Amino acid sequence: MARSSRPPRTIKATLTRFAIAAIVFVGLTIRCVLTVDRDLRVLVGVLAFAAFFVSLLFGIGAGKAIKREPTQTSSLRVVGAILIFPLAIFGAIFVAAGLVGVFISVRTIEMEVCTGKLSIEAIEAMMRLVVCFLMPLGGYAMLREGLRRDPAVTQVIQRGSRKISALSVPLWLRLLMLTQGISVGTLVLAFAVAAAATNDCRAAAWIWSPMVSISVVIVAAAIAAGIFALRRRRVAQKIR
């Protein structure tokens, strides 16, 4: 027999869980401050840190429950917006971590491939690269939900008699992704040329230095912005 899906928690239940977790967090924090023993303070501090994240997650759950309810008071909506806002912060962190992780993963893969060895680090970097490619989309969904907008990142496009599901990505995220693609491609090509010219992978490692990478990203961002501006101008001319 198939199990019936569990109904979503009510606002009262989620707020109660959040209140209990918050009280535990405050109690552990006060206990950590007042504890004299150093080892015990570290232990209580770790527990307080865990309680902080648990209360944060329960608060996000309460914010989602408040968002689901159609009839709410204005004060309750404000509370829900405050409780769910950390989800937007997590989403922004996911987007940034995914973009940076692609640079780190590609650099590791290219450096390992240049030496002619397929090490465990290169395999780990390949798996990390796949995750980092998906993180900005997941982070964008969390960002939208944390800002109390529709978290869906897909939209249905009608083309004749067919309906096609496509990613609904805002301009700023597309700009970031294009900037990332241009800068990573440029660094990979520059490293390959420098390594072939010097016949030394270590001598070409300066291509992936933070200063050079940041400079390439700035130039790539300008190029990406120009591409999108040119595309929008062409679309506007077609409409006219």
DAFENHU-V391774 format. One record per residue. N is the residue number from 1. SS is DSSP state (~ for helix, > for strand, _ for the rest). OMEGA is omega in whole degrees, 0 to 359 (* if undefined). NEAR is the number of other C-alpha atoms within 12 Angstrom. Layout:
n=<N	N>
ss=<SS	SS>
omega=<OMEGA	OMEGA>
near=<NEAR	NEAR>
This chain:
n=<1	2	3	4	5	6	7	8	9	10	11	12	13	14	15	16	17	18	19	20	21	22	23	24	25	26	27	28	29	30	31	32	33	34	35	36	37	38	39	40	41	42	43	44	45	46	47	48	49	50	51	52	53	54	55	56	57	58	59	60	61	62	63	64	65	66	67	68	69	70	71	72	73	74	75	76	77	78	79	80	81	82	83	84	85	86	87	88	89	90	91	92	93	94	95	96	97	98	99	100	101	102	103	104	105	106	107	108	109	110	111	112	113	114	115	116	117	118	119	120	121	122	123	124	125	126	127	128	129	130	131	132	133	134	135	136	137	138	139	140	141	142	143	144	145	146	147	148	149	150	151	152	153	154	155	156	157	158	159	160	161	162	163	164	165	166	167	168	169	170	171	172	173	174	175	176	177	178	179	180	181	182	183	184	185	186	187	188	189	190	191	192	193	194	195	196	197	198	199	200	201	202	203	204	205	206	207	208	209	210	211	212	213	214	215	216	217	218	219	220	221	222	223	224	225	226	227	228	229	230	231	232	233	234	235	236	237	238	239	240>
ss=<_	_	_	_	_	_	_	_	_	_	~	~	~	~	~	~	~	~	~	~	~	~	~	~	~	~	~	~	~	~	~	~	~	~	_	_	_	~	~	~	~	~	~	~	~	~	~	~	~	~	~	~	~	~	~	~	~	~	~	~	~	~	~	~	~	~	~	~	_	_	_	_	_	~	~	~	~	~	~	~	~	~	~	~	~	~	~	~	~	~	~	~	~	~	~	~	~	~	~	~	~	~	~	~	~	~	~	~	~	~	~	~	~	~	_	_	_	_	_	~	~	~	~	~	~	~	~	~	~	~	~	~	~	~	~	~	~	~	~	~	~	~	~	~	~	~	_	_	_	_	_	_	_	>	>	>	>	>	>	_	_	>	>	>	>	>	>	_	_	_	~	~	~	~	~	~	~	~	~	~	~	~	~	~	~	~	~	~	~	~	~	~	~	~	~	~	~	~	_	_	_	_	_	_	~	~	~	~	_	~	~	~	~	~	~	~	~	~	~	~	~	~	~	~	~	~	~	~	~	~	~	~	~	~	~	~	~	~	~	_>
omega=<182	179	177	181	181	180	180	180	179	179	181	181	181	178	178	177	180	181	179	179	180	178	178	180	179	179	179	179	178	179	179	180	184	182	181	182	186	181	179	179	178	180	180	178	177	178	178	178	177	179	178	180	178	179	178	179	178	177	177	177	177	178	177	180	178	180	182	186	181	182	181	172	182	180	179	177	177	178	179	179	179	183	184	183	177	177	177	178	177	179	178	178	179	180	181	180	178	180	179	181	177	178	183	182	180	178	180	180	183	179	180	179	181	179	178	181	176	185	177	178	179	179	177	179	178	179	178	180	178	180	182	176	182	184	179	178	176	178	178	178	178	180	179	181	178	176	177	173	180	184	183	179	177	175	181	181	179	177	184	179	183	174	183	176	181	178	176	185	181	184	184	179	176	178	178	181	178	176	178	181	180	184	179	178	179	180	179	181	180	178	180	179	181	179	179	182	182	183	181	181	181	180	180	184	180	178	182	178	183	182	180	180	180	178	179	179	179	178	179	178	178	179	180	178	178	179	180	178	178	180	180	179	179	178	179	178	178	180	179	*>
near=<3	4	6	6	6	7	8	16	20	20	29	18	19	27	29	19	25	31	24	21	27	26	19	24	27	23	21	27	25	17	22	24	19	15	17	12	14	13	12	17	21	19	19	27	26	19	24	27	24	21	28	26	22	23	30	31	27	31	36	36	35	36	38	38	32	34	32	21	19	13	13	16	13	13	12	23	24	18	23	35	28	26	34	36	31	30	37	29	25	29	28	28	23	27	33	28	26	31	37	32	29	32	37	29	31	38	38	31	29	36	32	24	24	28	21	13	15	18	18	14	22	25	20	19	27	27	20	27	27	19	24	29	28	23	29	35	34	32	33	37	33	32	33	28	33	31	29	29	21	19	24	22	24	18	15	14	14	11	10	7	7	9	11	14	14	14	18	22	23	18	15	18	29	24	25	31	32	26	32	38	26	27	34	36	24	26	35	32	20	25	34	29	20	22	26	17	13	14	16	19	27	21	20	28	29	21	30	36	19	17	12	21	30	21	19	29	31	19	21	27	27	21	22	28	24	17	19	21	16	14	14	15	14	13	12	11	10	9	8	7>
